Amino acid sequence: MSTFQLEIVTPEKTVYSGEIESLRAPGSEGEFGVLARHRAMLAALGVGRIQFKETGAEDRQVATSGGFAEVHGSGVTILAETAEFGEEIDLARAEAARDRARERLGRRRDVDVDEARAEIALLRAVNRLRMLGSEG
């Protein structure tokens, strides 16, 4: 199978750089896939998993909380707000973030809560927990 270059970059670091066979990513309007020689495009990313297959290897997954994916002639560049492999996720921290977000959403009638921020925080925490195989 033909391969192409994938780069996943956050503001802090390059999370991944290598040759892959296929990619699936959580677009803001739904999941999309990319193979070698895909037509050029730019897509907004939502909260979810970026899945990719390296040549001769198992699928790999990265949790992301949004950003942009650019498909170009030599491959795909993902500029992500956050991107973490499962082994980088702290289970206790993700559970605490989920619980805080749920609590903030539960208080929204009592106090002035930024509902959109709390919902995004909950989505991010649940996504990270699912990467670890834990219930969200």
C-alpha positions, 0 to 999 in steps of 0.5 A, a space after each residue: 500500500 502507498 504511504 504518505 507523511 503525517 505530522 501531528 503538531 501542538 503548540 508545545 511539541 511535535 507529537 508524531 512525524 512519520 510515514 503512514 498508510 491511512 488516517 481517520 480523524 474527527 472532523 468538526 462535521 464528522 469523521 473523515 479518512 485519508 489515503 495516499 494521493 488524497 485530494 488537497 483539503 483543509 478541515 477543522 477538527 473536533 474532539 475525538 481520536 486521530 487513528 492512523 496505520 503505520 506500515 506493517 504495524 498496528 493502528 495507533 490512536 491519538 486523543 485530540 481536542 480540536 485543531 486543523 488538518 491540512 492534506 497536501 501533496 506530500 501528506 497530512 499536517 495536523 495542527 492540534 490544540 492538544 494531542 496525546 497518545 493513550 500512554 501519555 494520559 493520566 487516568 486520575 487527572 482525566 477523571 478529575 477533569 470530567 467530574 469538574 466539568 459535570 459539576 460545573 454543568 450541574 450548577 449552570 442554573 444556580 450561577 453564571 457558568 460558561 456552559 460552552 466551555 464546560 461542555 467542551 471540557 467534558 467532551 475532552 475529559 471523556 475522550 481522554 478516558 475512552 482512549 484509556 478504555 475507561 468509561 466516560 
